[in-house]
């Protein structure tokens, strides 16, 4: 069920431009600064956090589009595995967007659980596409994905409270549908 | 039909995105992808450089002190190496070996990291305009870092030793045993294809062998951390600790394919400078010192 009502064309355009600017900013931070806050080799996945919040806010269509855009630009910011980021993030964006109307989105516990689940599903799609063997993909899943997901959940909730909510991306209200 | 499409628009959008992603994956590294990466690198370049500016000016005092200390150590090391080089050249001439050329060095700053479970890739601020090409090796002050895999006008991407696609022909500096250095998650850096019983010990330094023509001979790669012989295996399991500190890597030098004709002259000038520095710092120089 798509909860958001389509706004005016100006509103949709503004939402798309805001999303593109946010995606570019997040990717820049992910590329340059994220290494400084890594703990024991594990860091948060800002791109995935952005997809989750876009999907929670803008529904399945917005989430899928955000996932594809973020994944596409992430693929361009890496010399390998072009397209696999876009595929994995489109699917998780759709999943979270579809789930969004059925959960208490404004609860931080719900958001944290969704980020952890999304990271697991994302890596279940992404790792077999990019790693030599399925066995090593499962090793990575246990050793990196789970701690990374917990870290991403903590950082995601912090970003929501400190940054997204004050700028109007409040999950208690309805977002702007892209379509 | 349009009503139906609109009603199921979320599935339509998902289908379009999935199909587009699969097509992009199938395209692989085509010219169009390269062009798109070039556009991204040009757009991101000023922002990445600006973010690096802060790093450059923070901790300058400490860096300055460290560099002064390093100068003293290097002057001392240089005096010993000059003697060793002279001896080496004499022996090479006696054995009829050909003279080694010096590759042109392009200093580059690391401006982006792409790190995941599938390996570590670094973006540096030198590209085709500086003469960097795909396949050129990159080194840090500690040793080998990796090689260039993608070149844009102003930036390049390196695949590092901590990526499965970077394999280096290597040898044990002490015993001259050969092998291939490669990375695999979660095992880390390994020296592979070394037969059971081959003379490799913990603490041995592993350097590039020069075979294959990509990496010059003698670049430091890592130190043997663990050697294991497993029952039934044909090869030893040798784990390495990379000498380059990838967590703190800020600058690298890309070795281009061109042989630098001026390098010899520059080395002569550097020798003069180091002798002057040795005088001013009160460190004994090789001029009046016997080889140790």
Interface residues (C-beta under 8 A of the other chain):
Chain A: X2 X24 X27 X28 X31 X32 X33 X34 X35 X43 X59 X60 X61 X64 X65 X67 X68 X71 X72 X73 X75 X76 X77 X78 X79 X80 X81 X82 X83 X84 X86 X87 X90 X91 X94 X97 X98 X127 X129 X130 X131 X132 X136 X139 X140 X143 X144 X145 X179
Chain B: X9 X10 X13 X14 X17 X18 X20 X21 X22 X23 X24 X25 X26 X27 X28 X29 X33 X36 X37 X40 X43 X44 X47 X48 X51 X52 X111 X112 X113 X114 X115 X117 X118 X119 X121 X123 X149 X150 X157 X159 X164 X165 X184 X185 X186 X247
